[in-house]
């Protein structure tokens, strides 16, 4: 790759001829990246996918006869500054799962089954192996979510981004029957708040994480942290838990009334988004202990509880709202799917807000 960026050819007049590679864009590297990722993408498919790589658009056959009144749902998201950790560690095979989780778990909140996803990768320089690792993570996430990866775009932006820098985004599409859409109008007083454990920080709050741990406390990503039993960087790169199939199983087996995906803004703000104006929820912090990474951030940065609560998921990545009669069944479904879950609170008459009570156990 370096030769295409540092040498020039000349025409018969002695004037240097320029190429796209001279400008910093290596088309051949992009082609090699596609070859490396083909096998990984092939595993992230569904029977409805039409065609393969190489087209200008991804095709997906929607079986209209399967639905009575289908609505398409869409969601777009990215991974944020967690990518800075991946780039600093030169480890790129997990952030794709974060991307998928952020997209598909927003889709399932309204009851939609994720169908397919497309990705976009912008980078300063196409390194085929790095791009293949990123897309491999996206494909792995799609497998976990049960959706297809139908296409994507990799754009090389020399001069705008440094050679080692990249950003990723994705758009997903799902489907839900019109009479089965979940939202504030399906939540009822008396519903029980079931919390689903997160795998860690997921993909939110990394600007504060880097400010506190890397800049303030000057911790090294390769240093083993006793509380984790592994290097700090490995803990920070634990991929987002993907709940899509778990939530769909709850929809099939219980009378679930709502979900809330806990991302930026924390538990209270995201749960409030799915409450009607005349209901409120109370969540007891005493029902769970957040992972050690949250305590490390709070202690090293002297971050107050309120700031932690509105920045991080604090150990809860998804919430389900179910009627009391379905609580035991919901917990059994999630346990069978190896998802940590517990009763964390309840919904009652109120003004559309969420109250966090109690303290996390030591």
PAGU-292379 format. One line per 5 residues: number of its first residue (from 0); for each residue x, y, z of C-alpha. Coordinates in pm, whole numbers, plus 50000, padded with zeros to 5 digits. Example, Ala and Ser with C-alpha at 12.3 -4.5 7.8 and 13.67 -1.06 7.14 Angstrom:
<nodes>
0 = 51230/49550/50780; 51367/49894/50714
</nodes>
This chain:
<nodes>
0 = 50000/50000/50000; 50282/50240/50079; 50426/50235/49727; 50104/50366/49577; 50116/50658/49817
5 = 50477/50764/49782; 50572/50724/49412; 50462/50902/49096; 50465/50821/48725; 50529/51072/48449
10 = 50396/51126/48099; 50605/51206/47789; 50625/51576/47884; 50784/51497/48219; 50478/51613/48414
15 = 50381/51393/48706; 50060/51198/48658; 49840/51172/48967; 49630/50875/49079; 49362/50813/49340
20 = 49625/50626/49544; 49847/50934/49538; 49556/51123/49696; 49535/50863/49970; 49255/50634/49848
25 = 49351/50273/49779; 49076/50104/49577; 49266/49775/49572; 49276/49770/49953; 48900/49812/49957
30 = 48860/49519/49722; 49084/49304/49942; 48876/49399/50246; 48562/49278/50069; 48725/48945/49990
35 = 48828/48900/50354; 48480/48971/50490; 48273/48762/50247; 48276/48446/50455; 48179/48629/50771
40 = 47891/48811/50605; 47757/48487/50455; 47679/48357/50805; 47468/48664/50885; 47179/48591/50651
45 = 46815/48490/50637; 46613/48298/50376; 46447/48622/50265; 46775/48775/50143; 46791/48800/49764
50 = 47130/48810/49590; 47467/48860/49751; 47757/49102/49778; 47837/49340/49496; 47501/49498/49420
55 = 47417/49863/49459; 47143/49779/49708; 47056/49494/49941; 46740/49304/49854; 46507/49141/50105
60 = 46185/48962/50015; 45911/49046/50266; 45651/48769/50276; 45339/48984/50286; 45118/48678/50323
65 = 45282/48605/50657; 45137/48922/50811; 44793/49076/50849; 44892/49443/50874; 45273/49472/50889
70 = 45455/49787/50989; 45821/49838/50908; 46033/49977/51190; 46374/50137/51139; 46658/50248/51364
75 = 46998/50408/51311; 47285/50433/51559; 47660/50418/51608; 47905/50307/51874; 48045/50642/51985
80 = 48375/50699/52162; 48410/50336/52264; 48580/50317/51925; 48868/50519/52070; 48941/50230/52307
85 = 48934/49978/52022; 49165/50192/51814; 49409/50247/52102; 49423/49871/52163; 49426/49782/51791
90 = 49140/49539/51858; 48849/49575/51621; 48655/49247/51620; 48400/49331/51892; 48278/49686/51824
95 = 48059/49555/51543; 47854/49366/51800; 47810/49694/51988; 47676/49852/51671; 47422/49577/51612
100 = 47307/49584/51975; 47247/49957/51968; 47033/49925/51653; 46833/49604/51690; 46752/49649/52058
105 = 46589/49980/51974; 46380/49801/51711; 46257/49529/51946; 46136/49786/52202; 45832/49848/51982
110 = 45785/49473/51936; 45952/49454/51596; 46151/49153/51479; 46483/49277/51330; 46503/49170/50965
115 = 46819/49320/50821; 47094/49572/50883; 47333/49779/50673; 47658/49929/50797; 47869/50231/50711
120 = 48240/50253/50791; 48435/50576/50738; 48812/50557/50785; 49130/50748/50720; 49292/50449/50553
125 = 49150/50115/50445; 49345/49838/50615; 49175/49524/50479; 49231/49311/50788; 49097/49583/51018
130 = 48786/49640/50806; 48727/49265/50791; 48750/49245/51172; 48496/49527/51212; 48252/49373/50966
135 = 48310/49031/51119; 48189/49172/51450; 47885/49321/51281; 47807/48986/51119; 47845/48807/51454
140 = 47605/49055/51611; 47352/49002/51333; 47370/48626/51393; 47292/48681/51761; 47003/48910/51672
145 = 46862/48679/51405; 46882/48943/51133; 47069/48958/50804; 47357/49184/50709; 47249/49278/50357
150 = 47511/49535/50265; 47725/49824/50368; 47972/50088/50262; 48336/50150/50346; 48459/50501/50268
155 = 48824/50608/50281; 48866/50973/50386; 49236/51067/50379; 49305/51418/50500; 48976/51427/50688
160 = 49054/51136/50921; 49390/51007/51043; 49504/50670/50901; 49421/50480/51222; 49086/50648/51285
165 = 48745/50514/51183; 48380/50557/51273; 48094/50313/51218; 47718/50342/51195; 47432/50111/51105
170 = 47068/50117/51004; 46834/49829/51077; 46484/49744/50960; 46231/49527/51141; 45865/49432/51113
175 = 45577/49422/51360; 45203/49366/51325; 45016/49695/51364; 44800/49557/51643; 45103/49428/51835
180 = 45309/49746/51851; 45441/49808/52202; 45461/50157/52348; 45327/50387/52620; 44966/50303/52534
185 = 45021/49932/52612; 45172/49987/52961; 44934/49941/53255; 44927/50034/53622; 45045/49738/53826
190 = 45295/49623/53563; 45613/49479/53711; 45954/49610/53607; 46183/49321/53515; 46547/49422/53472
195 = 46784/49236/53240; 47151/49250/53330; 47399/49425/53106; 47733/49279/53003; 47904/49595/53128
200 = 47915/49951/53001; 47770/49856/52662; 47825/50159/52435; 47743/50462/52645; 47939/50698/52865
205 = 48283/50635/52715; 48373/51001/52699; 48338/51012/53078; 48515/50675/53112; 48816/50801/52917
210 = 48815/51132/53106; 48811/50961/53446; 49019/50647/53397; 49264/50731/53121; 49315/51104/53160
215 = 49240/51166/53527; 49358/50842/53691; 49617/50779/53415; 49531/50410/53405; 49679/50203/53123
220 = 49461/49994/52899; 49704/49702/52919; 49728/49709/53301; 49551/49426/53484; 49284/49556/53724
225 = 49236/49338/54030; 48860/49396/54037; 48831/49257/53684; 49108/48999/53683; 49207/49117/53336
230 = 49345/49427/53163; 49138/49745/53178; 49111/49761/52800; 48958/49414/52779; 48692/49510/53032
235 = 48610/49831/52846; 48572/49642/52517; 48326/49379/52642; 48060/49393/52369; 47703/49506/52424
240 = 47461/49229/52517; 47209/49182/52236; 46857/49124/52373; 46653/49107/52051; 46582/48733/52052
245 = 46525/48734/52428; 46263/49007/52400; 46094/48834/52107; 46073/48517/52319; 45904/48718/52595
250 = 45654/48852/52343; 45572/48498/52230; 45545/48344/52575; 45408/48624/52796; 45172/48919/52777
255 = 45458/49168/52788; 45336/49530/52787; 45657/49714/52705; 46036/49728/52683; 46294/49998/52745
260 = 46645/49979/52600; 46879/50136/52855; 47133/50348/52668; 47243/50712/52694; 47048/50887/52968
265 = 47043/50582/53192; 46766/50371/53340; 46529/50646/53455; 46531/50851/53134; 46490/50554/52900
270 = 46220/50382/53104; 46028/50711/53116; 46018/50711/52735; 45780/50414/52735; 45549/50532/53013
275 = 45218/50712/52948; 45171/51054/53104; 44945/50921/53382; 45176/50644/53507; 45510/50640/53687
280 = 45760/50368/53770; 45960/50303/54085; 46286/50108/54058; 46473/49982/54365; 46852/50001/54327
285 = 46878/49758/54616; 46768/49470/54391; 47101/49443/54209; 47473/49511/54232; 47630/49683/53929
290 = 47951/49537/53785; 48288/49640/53927; 48360/49873/53635; 48088/50114/53751; 48231/50133/54102
295 = 48579/50191/53961; 48457/50488/53757; 48262/50637/54048; 48554/50605/54290; 48838/50717/54063
300 = 48642/51011/53927; 48445/51095/54241; 48137/51078/54022; 47813/51135/54213; 47535/50874/54205
305 = 47300/51100/54009; 47564/51151/53740; 47637/50778/53722; 47265/50705/53690; 47212/50942/53399
310 = 47530/50847/53213; 47554/50467/53240; 47320/50168/53233; 47448/50075/53583; 47414/49705/53511
315 = 47070/49705/53345; 47067/49689/52966; 46699/49622/52898; 46375/49642/53096; 46052/49451/53038
320 = 45714/49557/53176; 45484/49263/53239; 45161/49205/53433; 45203/49043/53775; 45056/48713/53654
325 = 45336/48675/53398; 45635/48761/53616; 45737/48405/53700; 45703/48293/53340; 45903/48591/53213
330 = 46185/48523/53458; 46186/48156/53361; 46209/48242/52989; 46500/48477/53046; 46679/48234/53277
335 = 46649/47959/53015; 46807/48199/52766; 47094/48270/53008; 46994/48633/53061; 47035/48761/53420
340 = 46695/48898/53519; 46514/49007/53835; 46215/49206/53959; 46332/49563/54007; 46018/49771/54053
345 = 45661/49845/53953; 45438/50083/53761; 45164/50285/53932; 44957/50598/53885; 45176/50904/53844
350 = 45304/51167/53605; 45519/50978/53357; 45842/50985/53557; 46073/50720/53706; 46195/50721/54064
355 = 46514/50534/54155; 46506/50440/54523; 46743/50274/54767; 47112/50203/54725; 47301/49932/54542
360 = 47426/49655/54776; 47794/49687/54862
</nodes>
